[in-house]
Amino acid sequence: IGPGSLSAPADGSSGNSVKENQCSHNEIGIVVIGCDSNQIKGNHAEANLYGIIVAADSNLVSENLAEANMVGIFIQTGADNVVRENTANNNTNNGPYGGIVHGGIVLGVPYGFPGGPRYATGTLVVGNTALGQAGPPNRPFQTDVFDNSLWPFNPSHTPVCENIWEENVFVKDNETGAAFGPGAGCIQ
């Protein structure tokens, strides 16, 4: 939904429910761009390049299953979104482009990615499971969870914890040093 989306535009639309859809073998399973305060709930996005993309404010992304995509749940930009109780496992699809980002849950657009860097801020990420992500060898962004606000290699940006990560199940994140991995740093 939204202006510039791949579905029928709902220019400036808000308060929509995108529920219980099955999306597979597309470039993007579900996309919400420029439309605030929506619910994206109970969907199954499988074998797409991107399972679910959100680039808007104050959306609830909950209870979705995103698997075998290049990126399971991708909050590209926006503020005050909630990503809760989703499962984003085994997002290993390399797609026709190979992809620079591979992950279960990704916040922000990394430097080096088309249109990057961009940031998602004030996002609450709680109670999700993101395991088993992998991509092609030698790609820098192959993690279960990724927060671009914490990535130290973005020019002109100091890494800072701009989002809240709580009670998520994952193995690998993009934090570095002592902050890397479950139970350490900003991503929890």
C-alpha positions as CSV (number, residue, x, y, z in Angstrom):
1,I,0.0,0.0,0.0
2,G,1.1,3.6,-0.4
3,P,2.6,5.9,-3.0
4,G,5.3,4.3,-5.0
5,S,4.5,0.8,-3.9
6,L,4.2,-2.1,-6.2
7,S,0.6,-2.6,-5.3
8,A,-2.3,-0.4,-6.0
9,P,-1.4,3.1,-4.6
10,A,-3.4,4.4,-1.6
11,D,-1.8,7.9,-1.6
12,G,-1.4,9.0,2.0
13,S,-3.6,6.2,3.2
14,S,-3.3,5.2,6.9
15,G,-5.0,2.9,9.3
16,N,-5.0,-0.1,7.0
17,S,-4.8,-3.8,7.9
18,V,-2.7,-6.1,5.9
19,K,-3.6,-9.5,7.4
20,E,-3.3,-13.2,6.7
21,N,-1.9,-13.0,3.2
22,Q,0.4,-15.6,1.6
23,C,3.0,-14.0,-0.7
24,S,5.7,-16.1,-2.4
25,H,8.0,-16.0,-5.4
26,N,7.8,-12.2,-5.9
27,E,10.4,-9.4,-5.8
28,I,8.6,-8.1,-2.7
29,G,5.9,-10.0,-0.7
30,I,4.3,-7.1,1.2
31,V,5.3,-3.4,1.0
32,V,4.0,-0.4,3.0
33,I,5.6,2.9,1.8
34,G,4.6,6.4,2.9
35,C,1.4,5.2,4.8
36,D,1.4,5.5,8.6
37,S,-0.3,3.6,11.4
38,N,-1.1,0.3,9.7
39,Q,-1.2,-3.3,10.9
40,I,0.8,-5.9,9.1
41,K,-0.2,-9.0,10.9
42,G,-0.3,-12.8,10.5
43,N,1.1,-12.9,7.0
44,H,3.3,-15.5,5.4
45,A,6.0,-14.2,3.1
46,E,8.2,-16.9,1.5
47,A,10.8,-17.1,-1.3
48,N,10.7,-13.5,-2.2
49,L,13.6,-11.2,-2.5
50,Y,12.1,-9.1,0.4
51,G,9.4,-10.6,2.6
52,I,8.0,-7.5,4.2
53,I,9.1,-3.9,3.6
54,V,8.0,-0.9,5.6
55,A,9.1,2.7,4.9
56,A,6.6,4.7,7.0
57,D,5.9,5.7,10.7
58,S,3.9,4.1,13.5
59,N,3.2,0.7,12.0
60,L,2.7,-2.6,13.8
61,V,4.4,-5.6,12.2
62,S,3.4,-8.6,14.2
63,E,2.9,-12.4,14.1
64,N,4.2,-12.7,10.6
65,L,6.3,-15.6,9.2
66,A,9.0,-14.5,6.8
67,E,11.2,-17.3,5.5
68,A,13.5,-18.1,2.5
69,N,13.6,-14.5,1.4
70,M,16.8,-12.5,0.9
71,V,15.5,-10.2,3.8
72,G,12.6,-11.4,5.9
73,I,11.4,-8.1,7.5
74,F,12.9,-4.9,6.3
75,I,12.1,-1.6,8.1
76,Q,13.8,0.7,5.7
77,T,12.9,4.0,7.2
78,G,10.4,5.6,9.5
79,A,9.9,6.3,13.2
80,D,8.1,4.6,16.0
81,N,7.3,1.3,14.4
82,V,6.7,-1.9,16.4
83,V,8.1,-5.2,15.2
84,R,6.7,-7.8,17.6
85,E,6.4,-11.6,17.8
86,N,7.5,-12.4,14.2
87,T,9.4,-15.4,12.9
88,A,12.0,-14.5,10.3
89,N,14.1,-17.7,9.9
90,N,16.3,-19.1,7.1
91,N,16.3,-16.0,4.9
92,T,19.0,-17.3,2.5
93,N,17.5,-16.5,-0.9
94,N,20.2,-14.9,-3.0
95,G,17.8,-13.9,-5.7
96,P,18.9,-12.7,-9.2
97,Y,20.9,-9.8,-7.8
98,G,22.9,-11.7,-5.0
99,G,22.0,-8.9,-2.6
100,I,24.2,-6.9,-0.3
101,V,21.9,-7.5,2.7
102,H,20.8,-10.9,4.0
103,G,18.9,-11.0,7.3
104,G,15.9,-12.0,9.3
105,I,15.1,-8.5,10.6
106,V,16.8,-5.4,9.2
107,L,16.3,-1.8,10.4
108,G,17.6,0.9,8.0
109,V,19.3,0.9,4.6
110,P,23.0,0.2,4.9
111,Y,25.7,2.3,3.2
112,G,26.5,0.8,-0.2
113,F,22.9,-0.4,-0.7
114,P,20.9,1.5,-3.3
115,G,19.4,4.6,-1.6
116,G,21.5,4.1,1.5
117,P,22.3,4.9,4.1
118,R,18.9,5.6,5.6
119,Y,17.7,4.9,9.2
120,A,14.7,3.6,11.1
121,T,14.4,5.3,14.5
122,G,12.4,4.7,17.6
123,T,11.5,1.2,16.5
124,L,10.6,-1.3,19.2
125,V,11.7,-4.8,18.2
126,V,10.5,-7.3,20.8
127,G,9.8,-11.1,21.1
128,N,10.9,-12.0,17.6
129,T,12.8,-15.1,16.4
130,A,15.4,-14.7,13.6
131,L,17.7,-17.7,13.1
132,G,19.6,-19.4,10.3
133,Q,20.2,-16.4,7.9
134,A,23.0,-16.8,5.4
135,G,23.9,-15.3,2.1
136,P,26.6,-15.6,-0.6
137,P,30.2,-15.6,0.7
138,N,31.9,-12.3,1.4
139,R,28.8,-10.2,1.8
140,P,29.2,-7.8,4.8
141,F,25.6,-7.8,5.9
142,Q,24.7,-11.5,6.6
143,T,23.1,-11.4,10.1
144,D,20.0,-12.7,11.8
145,V,19.3,-9.1,12.9
146,F,20.8,-5.9,11.6
147,D,20.4,-2.3,12.9
148,N,21.9,0.3,10.5
149,S,22.0,2.9,13.3
150,L,24.7,0.7,15.0
151,W,26.8,0.0,11.9
152,P,30.2,1.7,12.3
153,F,31.0,1.9,8.6
154,N,28.5,4.4,7.5
155,P,30.2,7.7,6.5
156,S,29.3,10.7,8.6
157,H,27.3,8.7,11.2
158,T,28.3,7.8,14.7
159,P,26.8,4.5,15.8
160,V,24.2,5.0,18.4
161,C,21.3,2.9,19.7
162,E,18.3,4.5,18.1
163,N,16.0,1.6,18.5
164,I,14.8,-0.7,21.3
165,W,15.6,-4.4,20.9
166,E,14.2,-6.7,23.7
167,E,13.7,-10.5,24.2
168,N,14.5,-11.5,20.6
169,V,16.0,-14.9,19.7
170,F,18.9,-14.7,17.3
171,V,22.6,-15.7,17.0
172,K,24.3,-13.1,14.9
173,D,23.9,-9.3,14.8
174,N,25.9,-6.4,13.3
175,E,27.2,-5.0,16.5
176,T,31.0,-5.2,16.9
177,G,33.4,-6.0,19.7
178,A,32.0,-6.8,23.2
179,A,28.5,-5.7,22.0
180,F,28.3,-8.5,19.4
181,G,25.7,-11.3,19.8
182,P,22.8,-12.1,22.1
183,G,22.8,-10.7,25.6
184,A,25.3,-7.9,24.7
185,G,25.0,-4.4,23.4
186,C,21.9,-2.6,22.1
187,I,20.4,-5.6,20.2
188,Q,18.9,-8.0,22.7
